[in-house]
Amino acid sequence: MERFEFNYPAAKALPSRAEAGVVGSGDLEALYEPKAEAELKIIVTTSVDGSHSLWQHFFDRLNALRELPAGRLDINDFGATPGVARLRIEQVFEEAENAN
């Protein structure tokens, strides 16, 4: 298991906490918690050794494509493909945006 931490500038926090996905073969779990700081702190725990640069490039690209919300994003990965990772992250952000 490896653990990485990334920080990106962010505008505003989403209204609530949320979670998407499950930790399991080929999937990942994304947990979002809003924070007042103007950054998104991302913590990735993964079963895939040597994947730091892949995650770095993934989040650099995501940051270039969309405005990231302020808060903390925990990723618990069990070998998810980039497509699944993007889906789960978009799901957790959507859930946090629309939760009542």
KAPE-V318837 format. One record per run of one state. SS is the DSSP state (2 for helix, 1 for strand, 0 for the rest). FROM is the first residue (numbers start at 1). LEN is the number of residues. If there is no record, write none. Layout:
BEGIN
SS;FROM;LEN, SS;FROM;LEN
END
This chain:
BEGIN
0;1;1, 1;2;8, 0;10;3, 1;13;1, 0;14;4, 1;18;4, 0;22;6, 1;28;7, 0;35;4, 1;39;8, 0;47;5, 2;52;14, 0;66;4, 1;70;8, 0;78;4, 2;82;17, 0;99;2
END
